[in-house]
Amino acid sequence: MPSPPKRLRLMDELGSPKTLMAGHDIVMLAQSPDWLILGLGPDPAALAAELPTNARVEYLECPAFFEQAGEDWRAAIPAAWGRTESFDPHRERNIIMYGSAMQLFPSFWGPVAATLALPRPAERAPGAGKTALVPAEESRLIASEAARALRDEGFQVRAVGPDDLIPVLEESRPDLFLSVNFAGLDPYGAAQAVLERAGVPVAVWCVDNPFHSLSGVKTNAWKNIHLFVTDGWFVEPLERYGAKSVRHLPLAANPDFFKAVPDRPGLQDKLLFVGRSEFPDKKAFFAGLTVPEDAWAEALAMLQGGERPDFGWWASRLGTGCLWPGREARRAGFGAEQSGQAWRSMVIREAAQGGGLVVCGDDAWRGLVDAPFILLPPVDYYGPLAGMYASARFVLGAVSPLLPHGLTQRHFDVWAAGGCLLTDDTPGLSIFPEELTRPVTYRTAQAIPALARSLERERAGLIASWRELVASEHTYGHRIRSILEQITS
């Protein structure tokens, strides 16, 4: 029995070995003997046998594929076929595309696919107003605030889903595509390539750990995006991995929180903690990952002493060699996330010792914290939360170690609402004046009750100063103007 033919194997764009499967997709059929082949696939001779005998063939091939495929593969390309480096999407002819091309070398094939999908990008209409595309439901946290701030800057904001992009770009040329955490951008960069063909700047605001978002990205094309990170710690590693435009852009205050009034009298003498024990789908995101026992013991000791076993520490401690491509970053992220849950548990436990603690969160806190506190169910961010901040004597904050130099929405919203925030000691506080951060910062969880007692006389003055600062420098309007300045510079 003859042995099966040897399959072609090569390294994809990200350096992963791939065995090639045959198969082409029909892009266009025409009453013409002219054919354009976009990617020859693993067996040019077999492909030639499937085409009409009178076919006049041109082909476009990724240079990296062409070089890796080898001499035997190149020799199998019919001599009459002509290689081209560009093509006219308006010319009538038969077009087929290698089915796996985009998964192998998406940075090369993305612009090709974009040319096919959007052969005629819309021109900017004379006198047209400014338009921004925001690929998320506007009820989503941050996307909603960004959309509102864009409107305040004179933009028409259009929420787009995956199927909306091409129709929008066929009829108009927006001024900005703003994504939160890579929402609306697919793993292989097809949407990004279409936007670039249309001449639309793409900006991604990473409000969470950017390497978690990038763990699902399969193309180098992300490096060309305007990136904004809420945690400045990530600027240097992202640049080291090839990002060409990355800037620190912290979170900001929701303008509606400035309208808050104390409407929960039961909280007026209480310390309030708001937060879930873990983020949704945590188990699926970190599936199969564990924390080494010795590293975990070290992390717990650090937390007790007021140190932060954050994402950077875990990456170093676990010897994480590559934060991208791939999912190695999630190993460090899992350690940081578990540390964050342990830290919040310590904070709740110690704060409860002083009495009068209210936790607004899920039932899992009861199993995680062995201390007396009042438990309220989670509330809608756009509902009663602002009033709760305004009503509580103090609001207790704890920053996730997933963001080594991060801040939370509470660092802005609590003050905007007229509340008083007690925060753990994160390097992210450096964006604020020290005379305002020092009085409200605790380093160890054990220090929380004493800190709250020490602020009784200063509380009103601190709230007024913080509220003025946030209103003048830290609203979503300020952040959107920073994005617009960066993409036009």
Sequence and secondary structure as in RCSB ss.txt:
>XXXX:A:sequence
MPSPPKRLRLMDELGSPKTLMAGHDIVMLAQSPDWLILGLGPDPAALAAELPTNARVEYLECPAFFEQAGEDWRA
AIPAAWGRTESFDPHRERNIIMYGSAMQLFPSFWGPVAATLALPRPAERAPGAGKTALVPAEESRLIASEAARAL
RDEGFQVRAVGPDDLIPVLEESRPDLFLSVNFAGLDPYGAAQAVLERAGVPVAVWCVDNPFHSLSGVKTNAWKNI
HLFVTDGWFVEPLERYGAKSVRHLPLAANPDFFKAVPDRPGLQDKLLFVGRSEFPDKKAFFAGLTVPEDAWAEAL
AMLQGGERPDFGWWASRLGTGCLWPGREARRAGFGAEQSGQAWRSMVIREAAQGGGLVVCGDDAWRGLVDAPFIL
LPPVDYYGPLAGMYASARFVLGAVSPLLPHGLTQRHFDVWAAGGCLLTDDTPGLSIFPEELTRPVTYRTAQAIPA
LARSLERERAGLIASWRELVASEHTYGHRIRSILEQITS
>XXXX:A:secstr
        EEE TTS EEE    EEEEE  SSSEEEEE   S HHHHHHHS TT EEEEE  HHHHHHT HHHHH
TS TT EE S   TTS SEEEEETTHHHH HHHHHHHHHHHH SS     TT   EEEE S TTSTTHHHHHHHH
HHTT EEEE  TTTHHHHHHH   SEEEEETTTT  TT HHHHHHHHTT  EEEEE S HHHHHTT   GGGGGS
EEEESSGGGHHHHHHTT SEEEE    B GGGGG     GGGTT EEEE  SS TTHHHHTTT    HHHHHHHH
HHHHTT    HHHHHHHTT   SSSSSTHHHHHHHHHHHHHHHHHHHHHHHHHTS EEEES THHHHH  S  EE
E    TTTTHHHHHHHSSEEE    TTSTT   THHHHHHHTT  EEEE  GGGGGS HHHHGGGEESSGGGHHH
HHHHTTTTHHHHHHHHHHHHHHH BHHHHHHHHHHHHH 
